[in-house]
Amino acid sequence: MILVIDDDIAIRTSLSLVLKRAGYEVQTVSSPAEAMTVVRETAPTLILMDMNFSLSTDGAEGLTLLKQVKIFRPQVPVILMTAWGSIQLAVEGIKAGATDFVTKPWDNLSLLQSISTAIKLSQESTATGSDEFDRCGIVGQSPQLISVLETVRRIARTDASVLITGESGTGKELIAEAIHRNSCRNNKSFVKVNLGGISQSLFESEMFGHRKGAFTGAVSDRQGRFELADKGTIFLDEIGDLDKNCQVKLLRVLQDRTYEVLGDSHQRRTDVRVVSATNANLNSMVADGTFREDLFYRINLITLHLPPLRERPDDIPLLVNHFIEKACKQNAMPIVKVDDSAINYLKGLPFTGNIRELKNLVERTLLVSDNSRLTADDFRRQYNSNQSSSDEDVQPIFEGTTLDDMERQMIVGAIARYNGNMTQVAASLGLSRGALYRRMEKYGIKQ
């Protein structure tokens, strides 16, 4: 039985008709008090409830009801209904234990799919007694990281769009993968797109695909990223590097969930979960007009911020041991121990490149050291050596060297100098991140 809770009789009647036609038994109530009577006396298969009641336009009554329901029936999935203007209420509801949310006016097919998925997941969880969470290789036990992972656990099974923010090297891609792997879409594709590496002229072809002959050089059909990600998750990395024209094209597909393949006028629908990431301050970019406000609100229904490594130094020992174990296995080496003095030294480093920089330092120190136990001096030598890299690393040899050779050499040297921190690399070369990625693609430079 599906319990519908809404104080609008027209909505209760409409939902009842839709659900009964789909084969569900339905009971409707108009108030939180009636709802709790039903919840106490029966066990609904699923609850579909509005967030706003006439006595509370701010959603407080809806949130209170949700919390009461979850106390009495913690295993019963709850799908919230709200208008776009009150979308933040849905976010609060997800945090309070709701399974999913739909917006008014709803699409019948999408609503029925959400209900079917929620019931199926609830039944599977009950049958297995399992609530396992796949960390996807994310290492750490600091309160900051655990807080992020707990939020991932709560939102993973919804279709809410997620924006992951944080400095370069903090592990945004791993968090995106964890969202996908713990979602009901985990048996479908997880498609990663580095938006900073796609030029404006190729954006539509890359994202939506093209037909043979659609433009000069289109010698065969090509699937776009949205088609490849259909029924799965699309991860839009470095979304802050997207120029204004491409932002408009992306907004259109996120709003309507439709797109057109280049060279084909047939409109296609896409069913994807959208997860985005950036190390840019999108709020500031919206304020100065370099990032569209309407796109910003489309991608950040849920925002996850990953703290820099320097703010969670207690995770450093776990990360160091993880990187050493992995590197020793890959290189067929015996496991090397690390002195406490070395850990204390590493905890004091700024690590502007975050986890990526730590990984680079650990692996480099491990490979050049002859010791069976790494000390603070071992790490200090490698860290200082890297920090004091001379300009010879990027100094071009002019004689017999082309301009492209010089540019490639400068980029490779800068990447090595800044431990793969692309924000710092771009700044040191006087380029935007988008321009840097395009040059890397041109010269075949891998990060």
DOTI-111959 format. One line per 8 residues: number of its first residue (from 1); their letters; for each residue y, z, x of C-alpha. Coordinates in steps of 0.25 Angstrom, whole numbers, padded with zeros to 4 digits. Layout:
// residues N
NUM	A	Y,Z,X  ...;
This chain:
// residues 447
1	MILVIDDD	0000,0000,0000  0014,-0004,0005  0025,0006,0001  0039,0000,-0001  0051,0009,0000  0064,0004,-0005  0075,0008,-0014  0078,-0006,-0019;
9	IAIRTSLS	0069,-0010,-0030  0071,-0025,-0028  0066,-0023,-0013  0054,-0015,-0018  0050,-0025,-0029  0051,-0037,-0019  0043,-0030,-0008  0033,-0026,-0018;
17	LVLKRAGY	0031,-0040,-0023  0030,-0046,-0008  0020,-0035,-0004  0011,-0036,-0016  0010,-0051,-0015  0006,-0049,-0001  -0006,-0040,-0006  0000,-0026,-0003;
25	EVQTVSSP	0000,-0014,-0013  0014,-0009,-0014  0021,0003,-0018  0037,0004,-0019  0046,0016,-0019  0061,0017,-0019  0064,0030,-0011  0060,0038,0001;
33	AEAMTVVR	0055,0049,-0008  0046,0040,-0016  0041,0034,-0003  0037,0047,0003  0029,0051,-0010  0021,0038,-0008  0019,0040,0007  0014,0054,0005;
41	ETAPTLIL	0005,0051,-0006  -0001,0037,-0001  -0002,0030,0012  0005,0017,0011  0000,0005,0020  0014,0002,0024  0028,0006,0020  0039,-0004,0018;
49	MDMNFSLS	0053,0004,0017  0067,0002,0016  0076,0009,0026  0088,0011,0017  0088,0019,0004  0100,0020,-0006  0102,0035,-0001  0102,0031,0013;
57	TDGAEGLT	0109,0018,0018  0108,0022,0033  0092,0022,0033  0091,0037,0035  0083,0039,0022  0074,0027,0026  0071,0033,0040  0068,0046,0035;
65	LLKQVKIF	0058,0040,0025  0052,0032,0037  0050,0045,0045  0044,0053,0033  0034,0041,0031  0030,0041,0045  0027,0056,0045  0018,0055,0032;
73	RPQVPVIL	0012,0041,0035  0014,0038,0050  0004,0027,0050  0010,0019,0039  0018,0007,0044  0033,0007,0038  0041,-0006,0038  0056,-0004,0036;
81	MTAWGSIQ	0065,-0013,0028  0080,-0014,0032  0091,-0024,0032  0097,-0030,0044  0109,-0022,0043  0100,-0009,0044  0091,-0014,0055  0093,-0002,0064;
89	LAVEGIKA	0087,0006,0053  0074,-0001,0055  0075,0002,0070  0076,0016,0067  0064,0015,0057  0055,0008,0068  0059,0020,0077  0055,0030,0066;
97	GATDFVTK	0041,0023,0064  0042,0011,0055  0033,0000,0059  0042,-0012,0056  0055,-0016,0048  0059,-0028,0040  0073,-0033,0036  0078,-0036,0022;
105	PWDNLSLL	0078,-0046,0017  0063,-0047,0022  0055,-0059,0024  0042,-0057,0016  0032,-0063,0026  0038,-0055,0037  0038,-0042,0029  0023,-0045,0025;
113	QSISTAIK	0020,-0048,0040  0027,-0035,0044  0019,-0027,0034  0006,-0033,0037  0008,-0031,0052  0012,-0016,0050  0000,-0013,0041  -0010,-0020,0051;
121	LSQESTAT	-0004,-0012,0063  -0005,0001,0055  -0020,-0002,0052  -0023,-0005,0066  -0017,0007,0071  -0024,0016,0061  -0037,0009,0064  -0036,0011,0079;
129	GSDEFDRC	-0029,0024,0079  -0021,0017,0091  -0006,0017,0094  -0007,0011,0108  0005,0007,0115  0005,-0004,0125  0015,-0001,0136  0013,-0015,0143;
137	GIVGQSPQ	0013,-0009,0157  0026,-0001,0155  0026,0010,0165  0033,0023,0163  0034,0037,0156  0049,0040,0156  0055,0045,0143  0064,0032,0143;
145	LISVLETV	0052,0023,0144  0044,0030,0134  0055,0030,0124  0056,0015,0125  0040,0013,0124  0040,0022,0111  0051,0013,0105  0042,0001,0109;
153	RRIARTDA	0030,0008,0102  0038,0010,0089  0044,-0004,0088  0033,-0013,0094  0026,-0016,0081  0039,-0020,0074  0045,-0033,0075  0059,-0028,0079;
161	SVLITGES	0066,-0035,0089  0068,-0027,0102  0078,-0028,0113  0074,-0022,0127  0085,-0018,0136  0085,-0013,0150  0088,-0016,0164  0081,-0027,0172;
169	GTGKELIA	0067,-0022,0176  0065,-0011,0166  0053,-0018,0159  0059,-0024,0147  0048,-0035,0146  0037,-0024,0146  0044,-0017,0135  0044,-0030,0127;
177	EAIHRNSC	0030,-0033,0130  0026,-0019,0125  0033,-0021,0112  0025,-0034,0110  0012,-0028,0115  0013,-0016,0105  0018,-0025,0093  0010,-0032,0082;
185	RNNKSFVK	0013,-0045,0090  0005,-0041,0102  -0005,-0052,0100  0005,-0063,0100  0014,-0068,0111  0024,-0060,0119  0034,-0071,0124  0044,-0067,0135;
193	VNLGGISQ	0057,-0075,0136  0067,-0073,0148  0080,-0077,0141  0088,-0076,0153  0079,-0087,0159  0081,-0098,0148  0093,-0107,0149  0101,-0110,0137;
201	SLFESEMF	0096,-0125,0136  0082,-0121,0136  0083,-0109,0127  0078,-0116,0114  0067,-0123,0121  0062,-0110,0127  0063,-0101,0115  0060,-0111,0103;
209	GHRKGAFT	0052,-0122,0110  0054,-0137,0110  0047,-0150,0106  0044,-0161,0115  0056,-0170,0117  0066,-0160,0111  0075,-0162,0124  0074,-0168,0137;
217	GAVSDRQG	0063,-0162,0145  0055,-0157,0133  0042,-0164,0136  0033,-0156,0127  0034,-0146,0116  0037,-0131,0120  0035,-0119,0113  0046,-0109,0113;
225	RFELADKG	0046,-0094,0115  0047,-0090,0101  0036,-0099,0097  0027,-0093,0108  0031,-0079,0104  0028,-0081,0089  0021,-0069,0082  0023,-0062,0095;
233	TIFLDEIG	0035,-0056,0103  0046,-0064,0111  0053,-0056,0122  0067,-0061,0125  0070,-0056,0139  0084,-0056,0145  0090,-0059,0131  0104,-0055,0136;
241	DLDKNCQV	0104,-0067,0145  0103,-0077,0133  0116,-0085,0131  0124,-0086,0118  0118,-0099,0114  0104,-0095,0116  0107,-0082,0109  0110,-0089,0096;
249	KLLRVLQD	0097,-0097,0097  0089,-0084,0099  0096,-0077,0088  0093,-0088,0078  0078,-0087,0080  0078,-0072,0080  0086,-0072,0067  0078,-0082,0059;
257	RTYEVLGD	0065,-0082,0067  0065,-0097,0067  0068,-0107,0078  0067,-0122,0080  0059,-0129,0092  0068,-0139,0099  0065,-0153,0095  0058,-0148,0082;
265	SHQRRTDV	0067,-0145,0069  0055,-0136,0063  0060,-0122,0062  0050,-0112,0066  0048,-0097,0063  0045,-0087,0074  0039,-0073,0073  0042,-0065,0085;
273	RVVSATNA	0046,-0051,0090  0058,-0052,0098  0060,-0043,0110  0072,-0045,0119  0076,-0039,0132  0089,-0038,0141  0095,-0030,0152  0109,-0034,0147;
281	NLNSMVAD	0118,-0026,0138  0117,-0034,0125  0127,-0025,0118  0137,-0028,0128  0134,-0043,0128  0135,-0043,0113  0149,-0036,0114  0154,-0047,0124;
289	GTFREDLF	0148,-0058,0116  0137,-0063,0126  0126,-0059,0117  0125,-0061,0102  0126,-0049,0093  0117,-0055,0082  0106,-0058,0093  0108,-0044,0099;
297	YRINLITL	0104,-0038,0085  0093,-0047,0083  0086,-0043,0096  0088,-0028,0097  0083,-0022,0084  0076,-0012,0094  0082,-0010,0108  0074,-0004,0119;
305	HLPPLRER	0081,0000,0132  0073,0001,0145  0079,0011,0154  0081,0008,0169  0070,0013,0179  0081,0022,0185  0082,0030,0172  0067,0032,0171;
313	PDDIPLLV	0063,0036,0186  0051,0044,0181  0044,0031,0178  0045,0026,0192  0032,0033,0197  0024,0027,0186  0030,0013,0189  0028,0014,0204;
321	NHFIEKAC	0013,0018,0202  0012,0007,0192  0018,-0004,0201  0010,0001,0213  -0003,0001,0206  -0001,-0013,0201  0004,-0019,0214  -0008,-0013,0222;
329	KQNAMPIV	-0018,-0019,0212  -0011,-0032,0212  -0011,-0032,0228  -0025,-0026,0229  -0019,-0014,0236  -0023,0001,0236  -0014,0009,0227  -0003,0015,0235;
337	KVDDSAIN	0003,0029,0232  0018,0032,0231  0024,0045,0237  0033,0054,0228  0044,0051,0237  0043,0036,0234  0044,0039,0219  0056,0048,0221;
345	YLKGLPFT	0063,0037,0229  0060,0027,0219  0065,0036,0208  0079,0036,0215  0080,0021,0216  0090,0014,0206  0080,0002,0202  0090,-0007,0196;
353	GNIRELKN	0079,-0017,0194  0071,-0006,0187  0056,-0007,0186  0055,-0021,0192  0063,-0016,0204  0053,-0004,0206  0041,-0013,0204  0047,-0022,0215;
361	LVERTLLV	0049,-0011,0225  0036,-0004,0222  0028,-0017,0225  0036,-0021,0237  0035,-0007,0243  0020,-0007,0240  0017,-0020,0247  0025,-0018,0260;
369	SDNSRLTA	0021,-0004,0262  0008,0000,0270  0008,0014,0265  -0003,0019,0255  0008,0028,0250  0022,0023,0247  0034,0032,0251  0049,0032,0248;
377	DDFRRQYN	0051,0025,0261  0042,0014,0257  0050,0011,0244  0064,0014,0251  0061,0003,0261  0058,-0007,0251  0069,-0003,0242  0080,-0003,0253;
385	SNQSSSDE	0074,-0016,0258  0076,-0023,0245  0090,-0017,0242  0095,-0021,0256  0090,-0036,0255  0100,-0044,0263  0107,-0056,0258  0097,-0064,0266;
393	DVQPIFEG	0088,-0064,0254  0097,-0073,0246  0105,-0079,0257  0102,-0094,0256  0099,-0103,0268  0109,-0114,0266  0104,-0125,0275  0094,-0134,0268;
401	TTLDDMER	0094,-0125,0255  0098,-0131,0242  0107,-0123,0232  0095,-0121,0223  0087,-0115,0235  0099,-0106,0238  0100,-0101,0223  0085,-0099,0222;
409	QMIVGAIA	0085,-0091,0235  0097,-0082,0230  0090,-0079,0217  0077,-0076,0223  0084,-0066,0233  0092,-0060,0222  0079,-0057,0214  0073,-0051,0226;
417	RYNGNMTQ	0085,-0042,0229  0086,-0037,0215  0072,-0035,0213  0071,-0044,0201  0083,-0038,0194  0088,-0050,0187  0101,-0044,0182  0105,-0041,0197;
425	VAASLGLS	0100,-0054,0202  0108,-0062,0192  0120,-0053,0195  0119,-0055,0210  0118,-0070,0209  0130,-0071,0199  0121,-0076,0188  0118,-0072,0174;
433	RGALYRRM	0103,-0068,0171  0101,-0081,0163  0106,-0090,0174  0098,-0082,0185  0085,-0084,0176  0088,-0099,0175  0090,-0101,0190  0077,-0093,0192;
441	EKYGIKQ	0070,-0102,0183  0076,-0114,0190  0071,-0110,0203  0057,-0104,0199  0061,-0090,0203  0052,-0079,0197  0057,-0065,0194;
